[in-house]
């Protein structure tokens, strides 16, 4: 005969407390004394009790669902973000609901609000470039919806943001290429209406300017962060009579596109051309040659965002909610970059 499933009432009886107290322990309420909390958690562990999610939600008036809102062509970026959020959800017993969107849509804010309401979400995490829309944040604030935004740059409002100092990372790449004696340096930017693209472009070009090494206008091409746009930009740059000896792309997807063009044209990398990107996604270390890039730990950022969001939902640690989560990207050097070729 199958063993009868243990219930919250059984846990309460064994612990000598009320059902409400057990519910508070499960929902991490600060209203339970430490000694009682430890005792209840011990009995839960001894009996392998797993709270019923539906009952748990009813007791706490929460759905234990958080949403992910994004409009991004980089599938590897989205994958890393989901992995980070799910790592936190697994610890906190929440579920993730994803929602791709068109952030330039005139009904974007309404669409996101409808998604939150129809899915009965406790809060959302918003990825760039959608996270750069301040109007959306205003709508979320006006409707008392918990949210965290992943962005590039810096802000004093630490409660609602996890940030990446992309300007710092791009500056590092500029100094690295100059250290390799490159004079003819080009850049493929992302869409310059994206905050992240602007931060990287300015960090890279302004750092070059400080060391008397400005980029000619013909060496700057605006892409859209896709592999195909990297191919198109690479074809343009490598067809120039005075072609660059180093190309920095706004992300690894576009850098990979340039690598393909170089291969098709018989241009040796890195002997004749250095190519580098930004993100250090899964592709960067697996292509040939492996890609020099700026590592932006998207998975860690997304996990930070999930912890911050759940702390807001549960009205938990104010220190965690207010924590300044600013990530400093890191230069990763691989075989796609080398010393500038000598001019004959």
C-alpha positions in Angstrom: 0.0 0.0 0.0 1.3 3.4 -1.0 2.5 5.6 1.8 0.1 8.5 2.5 1.5 11.9 1.5 2.5 14.1 4.4 0.7 17.4 4.6 1.3 20.8 6.1 -1.1 19.8 8.9 1.2 16.9 9.8 4.2 19.1 9.9 2.4 21.5 12.2 1.4 18.7 14.5 4.9 17.2 14.7 6.5 20.6 15.3 3.9 21.6 17.9 3.1 24.8 16.1 0.1 26.2 14.1 -0.3 25.6 10.3 0.1 29.4 9.9 3.6 29.2 11.5 4.6 26.4 9.2 3.4 28.4 6.2 5.4 31.4 7.4 8.5 29.3 7.7 8.0 28.0 4.1 7.5 31.5 2.8 10.6 32.8 4.7 8.6 35.2 6.8 10.6 37.3 9.3 7.7 36.9 11.8 8.9 33.5 13.0 11.5 33.2 15.8 14.8 31.6 14.9 14.4 28.6 17.2 10.9 27.8 15.9 12.1 28.2 12.3 15.0 25.8 12.8 12.7 23.2 14.4 10.1 23.4 11.6 12.8 23.2 8.9 14.3 20.2 10.6 10.9 18.3 10.6 10.3 19.3 7.0 13.7 17.9 6.0 13.2 14.7 8.1 9.9 13.9 6.4 10.9 15.1 2.9 7.9 17.4 2.9 7.5 19.4 -0.4 4.9 22.2 -0.2 2.1 22.1 -2.7 2.8 25.1 -4.9 -0.8 26.0 -5.5 -1.6 25.9 -1.7 1.6 27.9 -1.1 0.6 30.5 -3.5 -2.9 30.9 -2.0 -1.4 31.2 1.5 1.1 33.9 0.5 -1.1 35.5 -2.2 1.7 35.0 -4.7 1.9 32.9 -7.9 5.6 32.0 -7.6 6.0 32.9 -11.3 8.4 35.5 -12.6 8.6 36.7 -16.2 11.5 37.4 -18.6 10.8 40.1 -21.2 13.2 40.4 -24.1 13.7 41.6 -27.6 17.1 40.4 -28.7 18.4 38.6 -31.8 21.3 36.9 -29.9 20.0 33.5 -29.0 23.1 32.7 -27.0 22.6 35.8 -24.8 19.0 34.8 -24.1 20.1 31.3 -23.3 22.7 32.5 -20.8 20.2 34.9 -19.2 17.6 32.1 -18.8 20.2 29.8 -17.2 21.1 32.4 -14.6 17.5 33.1 -13.7 16.6 29.4 -13.5 19.5 28.8 -11.2 17.9 31.2 -8.7 14.4 29.9 -9.4 15.5 26.4 -8.5 16.8 27.6 -5.1 13.7 29.7 -4.3 11.0 27.4 -5.8 9.8 29.8 -8.4 9.0 29.2 -12.1 10.0 31.2 -15.1 7.7 32.4 -17.9 9.4 33.9 -21.0 7.9 36.6 -23.3 9.7 37.7 -26.5 8.4 41.1 -27.7 8.9 43.9 -30.1 10.2 46.7 -27.9 9.6 49.3 -30.7 6.0 48.4 -31.0 3.7 51.4 -30.2 1.7 49.0 -27.9 4.8 47.7 -26.1 4.0 48.9 -22.6 0.4 47.7 -22.8 1.6 44.3 -24.2 4.0 43.8 -21.3 1.3 44.8 -18.7 -1.1 42.3 -20.3 1.5 39.6 -20.2 2.1 40.2 -16.5 -1.6 40.2 -15.7 -2.6 37.2 -17.9 0.3 35.1 -16.5 -0.4 36.3 -12.9 3.3 37.1 -12.5 4.8 38.2 -9.2 7.4 40.3 -11.1 9.6 40.5 -14.2 13.2 40.8 -15.4 13.7 42.9 -18.5 16.7 42.3 -20.8 18.3 44.9 -23.1 17.4 46.7 -25.3 13.8 46.5 -23.9 15.3 47.2 -20.4 16.5 50.6 -21.7 12.9 51.9 -22.2 12.3 54.2 -19.2 8.6 54.6 -20.1 8.1 50.9 -19.4 9.7 51.3 -16.0 7.3 54.2 -15.2 4.3 52.0 -16.2 5.5 49.2 -14.0 6.0 51.6 -11.0 2.6 53.1 -11.6 1.0 49.6 -11.4 3.1 48.5 -8.4 4.8 45.7 -10.3 8.2 44.4 -9.1 10.9 44.4 -11.8 14.7 44.4 -12.3 16.4 45.7 -15.5 19.7 44.4 -16.9 21.5 47.4 -18.5 24.8 48.8 -19.5 26.3 51.8 -17.8 25.7 53.2 -14.3 22.8 54.4 -12.3 22.3 55.4 -8.6 18.9 53.5 -8.5 20.4 50.2 -7.5 17.1 48.6 -6.5 15.8 48.1 -10.0 19.1 47.4 -11.9 21.8 44.9 -12.5 24.5 46.7 -14.5 27.5 45.9 -16.7 30.3 48.5 -17.1 30.6 47.9 -20.9 32.5 51.2 -21.4 35.2 49.8 -19.1 35.4 46.6 -21.1 35.5 48.3 -24.5 38.3 50.6 -23.2 40.3 47.6 -22.2 40.0 46.2 -25.7 41.2 49.5 -27.2 44.3 49.5 -25.1 44.9 45.8 -25.9 44.8 46.3 -29.7 47.2 49.3 -29.4 49.6 47.2 -27.3 49.7 44.8 -30.3 50.9 47.8 -32.5 47.8 48.1 -34.5 47.3 51.4 -36.3 44.4 50.6 -38.6 41.7 49.7 -36.2 38.0 49.4 -37.2 34.8 48.9 -35.2 31.5 47.4 -36.0 29.1 48.9 -33.6 25.7 47.6 -32.5 22.6 49.8 -33.1 23.7 53.1 -31.7 20.2 53.8 -30.2 21.0 50.9 -27.8 22.6 52.1 -24.6 24.9 49.1 -24.6 26.1 49.8 -28.1 26.7 53.5 -27.3 28.6 52.6 -24.1 30.9 50.2 -26.0 31.4 52.6 -28.9 32.3 55.6 -26.7 34.5 53.5 -24.4 36.4 52.1 -27.3 36.8 55.3 -29.5 37.4 57.7 -26.6 40.1 55.5 -25.1 41.8 55.4 -28.5 41.6 59.2 -28.8 43.3 59.6 -25.4 46.3 57.8 -26.8 46.2 59.8 -30.1 44.7 56.9 -32.1 41.4 58.0 -33.5 39.3 55.8 -35.9 38.7 57.2 -39.4 35.0 57.4 -40.3 35.3 54.7 -43.0 36.4 52.3 -40.4 33.2 52.6 -38.3 30.2 50.5 -39.5 26.9 50.2 -37.7 25.6 46.6 -37.4 22.5 45.1 -35.8 24.3 42.5 -33.6 23.4 39.6 -35.8 25.8 37.1 -37.5 24.6 38.2 -40.9 25.3 41.9 -40.2 28.8 40.9 -39.1 29.3 39.3 -42.5 28.0 42.4 -44.4 30.2 44.8 -42.3 33.2 42.5 -42.7 32.7 42.4 -46.5 32.7 46.2 -46.6 35.7 46.8 -44.3 37.8 44.1 -46.0 37.1 45.4 -49.5 38.6 48.8 -48.6 41.9 49.5 -50.5 43.5 50.5 -47.2 41.8 47.8 -45.1 42.1 47.6 -41.3 44.5 45.2 -39.5 42.2 44.9 -36.5 38.4 44.8 -36.2 36.5 45.1 -32.9 32.8 44.0 -33.2 30.1 45.0 -30.7 29.4 41.3 -30.0 30.7 37.9 -30.7 27.9 37.1 -33.2 29.2 39.9 -35.5 32.8 39.1 -34.9 32.1 35.5 -36.0 30.6 36.9 -39.2 33.8 38.8 -39.9 35.8 35.6 -39.3 33.8 33.9 -42.0 34.5 36.7 -44.5 38.2 36.7 -43.7 38.3 32.9 -44.3 36.4 33.3 -47.6 38.9 36.0 -48.8 41.9 34.0 -47.8 42.9 36.6 -45.1 44.9 34.9 -42.4 43.7 35.4 -38.8 45.6 36.7 -36.8 48.6 37.0 -39.0 47.0 39.5 -41.4 43.9 40.5 -39.4 43.0 40.5 -35.8 39.3 40.1 -34.9 37.7 40.5 -31.5 34.2 40.7 -30.0 32.3 41.3 -26.8 30.3 39.0 -24.5 32.3 35.7 -24.5 29.3 33.6 -25.3 29.5 29.9 -25.9 30.5 30.4 -29.5 33.6 32.5 -28.8 35.8 29.7 -27.4 34.5 27.0 -29.9 35.1 28.6 -33.3 38.4 28.5 -35.2 40.4 30.5 -34.3 38.9 31.0 -30.8 37.8 34.6 -30.3 39.5 37.3 -28.3 36.6 39.0 -26.5 35.3 40.9 -23.5 33.7 38.5 -21.0 30.4 39.9 -19.8 29.0 37.2 -17.4 25.4 37.4 -18.5 24.4 34.2 -16.5 25.8 35.7 -13.3 24.0 39.1 -14.0 20.7 37.3 -14.6 21.1 35.3 -11.5 21.7 38.5 -9.5 18.6 40.0 -11.1 16.5 37.0 -10.1 17.7 37.1 -6.5 17.1 40.9 -6.3 13.6 40.5 -7.8 12.5 37.7 -5.5 13.8 39.7 -2.5 11.6 42.6 -3.6 8.6 40.2 -4.1 9.0 38.7 -0.7 9.8 42.0 1.0 13.0 40.3 2.2 16.5 41.6 2.8 16.7 45.3 2.0 20.5 45.0 1.8 20.0 42.6 -1.1 17.4 44.7 -2.8 19.6 47.8 -2.6 22.9 46.1 -3.4 24.9 47.7 -6.2 25.2 44.8 -8.7 27.6 46.3 -11.2 29.7 43.8 -13.2 33.1 44.7 -14.5 33.7 42.9 -17.9 37.0 41.1 -18.4 39.3 40.9 -21.4 39.8 37.3 -22.6 42.6 36.9 -25.1 42.6 34.0 -27.6 44.0 33.1 -31.0 42.0 35.5 -33.1 44.3 38.5 -32.3 48.0 39.0 -32.8 50.7 41.6 -33.4 49.9 43.9 -36.3 51.4 42.8 -39.6 54.5 44.7 -40.8 53.8 47.2 -43.6 56.1 46.4 -46.6 
